[in-house]
Every structure is written in structure tokens, then in C-alpha cells.
Amino acid sequence: MKNTAQVNRIARYERVCDEIRQANEDLKSAIALFVSAKAKAVSLEKYYTGRLWKKDFADDEAGLIPKELKRGVLSEDGVYDLLDEYRSLENRISEK
């Protein structure tokens, strides 16, 4: 004779295990993607703090960049905030 409460409990915790397993896999994938973006973040920061960004920004302000071109990278605050958030998340990941 089966114990319904026991079967329900086991089934419930089996679902919990499945959810935690999936969360672990999702987080591992997200961390791997985030870590792989490091070189891109370094490259973006070099561009953003360099003379080419300043030239691109000035040319955009002068109307020399096509208006249909996506150019959020020329947003001073947007890039700064993005890189700041990246560094903040990087610090959280490396905390022990």
C-alpha cells in the first residue's frame, strides 16, 4: 500500500531538484558567456577612452555619421554605464 503523502513529497522534491539543476546549468552558461565577453569589454573601453571614439563622437555631433546607423556606442553615459555594470558584475562573480 502506497503512502500518498510520501509519494507527493518525493515528487515535489524531485521537481525542486530538477529546477535547481536547470538553474545551475543556466547560470553556468551565463557565466561562461559573460567571462568570454571580457576581451570585448576591454576592447570597448580602449575605444571609448581613445581618440577614435572622440573623433566618431565629434563627427556624429557634426552630422557626418549616417542617421540610420545604430550608434549607441557614441552615447557617453550609455557606454560608461555599460562598462561600469560589467565591472560590477565581474567583481560579484569573483567574490568568495
RANORKA-V204871 format. One record per backbone hydrogen bond with DSSP energy under -1.0 kcal/mol. NH is the residue of the N-H (numbers start at 1). CO is the residue of the C=O. If there is no record, write none. Layout:
BEGIN
NH/CO
NH/CO
END
This chain:
BEGIN
7/3
8/4
9/5
10/6
11/7
12/8
13/9
14/10
15/11
16/12
17/13
18/14
19/15
20/16
21/17
22/18
23/19
24/20
25/21
26/22
27/23
28/24
29/25
30/26
31/27
32/28
33/29
34/30
35/31
36/32
38/35
41/37
42/38
43/39
44/40
45/41
46/42
47/43
48/44
49/45
50/47
54/50
55/51
56/52
57/53
58/54
59/55
60/56
61/57
62/58
63/60
64/59
69/66
74/71
75/72
79/75
80/76
81/77
82/78
83/79
84/80
85/81
86/82
87/83
88/84
89/85
90/86
91/87
92/88
93/89
94/90
END
